[in-house]
Amino acid sequence: MLAASDKYIYKDILLLGQDCSMQILHPGKVHTMTGLPGQKVSLLPLKSDIQGVTLIGFEYPLTHNTIPFGSTLGVSNIINKSQATVQHTEGVLLCVQFFE
């Protein structure tokens, strides 16, 4: 995916669809999401394993975990607060936030 290229590491890329928004998350930042409690979010590795994943404000939090490329570990998590954060140290994530 072109948007996951390292040349866009300092750009905020957001793609909007009818029933979801998709955002490319590069490592080294705290990514803050606003949403409604109960809203589904999937975090998908785009190029490789995602290292150092910390999720706060989710039903299934993680602290310095790894999401392996091709796994379902980041699929269908649920925001449980009005604001949630995603942080990771290596890899590029696709964050899909569903509107329901």
Residue pairs with C-beta under 8 A, 6 or more apart in sequence:
1 24
1 46
1 94
3 13
3 15
3 24
4 24
4 46
4 47
4 92
4 94
8 24
8 26
9 26
12 23
13 23
13 24
14 21
14 22
14 23
15 21
15 22
15 23
16 22
19 98
19 99
19 100
20 96
20 97
20 98
20 99
21 96
21 97
21 99
22 94
22 95
22 96
22 97
23 31
23 94
23 95
23 97
24 46
24 92
24 93
24 94
24 95
25 31
25 43
25 86
25 88
25 92
25 93
25 94
25 95
26 92
27 52
27 88
27 89
27 90
27 91
27 92
28 89
29 87
30 85
30 86
30 87
31 85
31 86
31 87
31 95
32 83
32 84
32 85
33 41
33 79
33 83
33 84
33 85
33 86
33 95
33 97
34 82
34 83
35 41
35 79
35 82
35 83
35 84
35 97
36 79
36 82
37 79
37 80
37 81
37 82
38 78
38 79
38 80
38 100
39 78
39 79
39 97
39 98
39 99
39 100
40 76
40 77
40 78
40 79
40 97
40 98
40 100
41 58
41 77
41 78
41 79
41 84
41 95
41 96
41 97
41 98
42 74
42 75
42 76
42 77
42 95
42 96
42 98
43 50
43 53
43 55
43 67
43 74
43 75
43 77
43 86
43 93
43 94
43 95
43 96
44 74
44 75
44 93
44 94
44 95
44 96
45 67
45 68
45 69
45 70
45 71
45 74
45 91
45 92
45 93
45 94
46 91
46 92
46 93
46 94
47 69
47 91
47 92
48 69
48 90
48 91
48 92
49 66
49 67
49 68
49 69
49 90
49 91
50 66
50 67
50 69
50 74
50 88
50 90
50 91
50 92
50 93
51 66
51 88
51 89
51 90
51 91
52 64
52 65
52 66
52 87
52 88
52 89
52 90
53 62
53 64
53 65
53 66
53 67
53 74
53 86
53 87
53 88
54 61
54 62
54 63
54 64
54 65
54 85
54 86
54 87
54 88
55 61
55 62
55 77
55 84
55 85
55 86
56 84
56 85
57 79
57 80
57 81
57 83
57 84
57 85
58 77
58 78
58 79
58 80
58 84
59 77
59 78
59 79
59 80
60 77
60 78
65 73
67 73
67 74
67 91
67 93
69 91
74 93
86 93
86 95
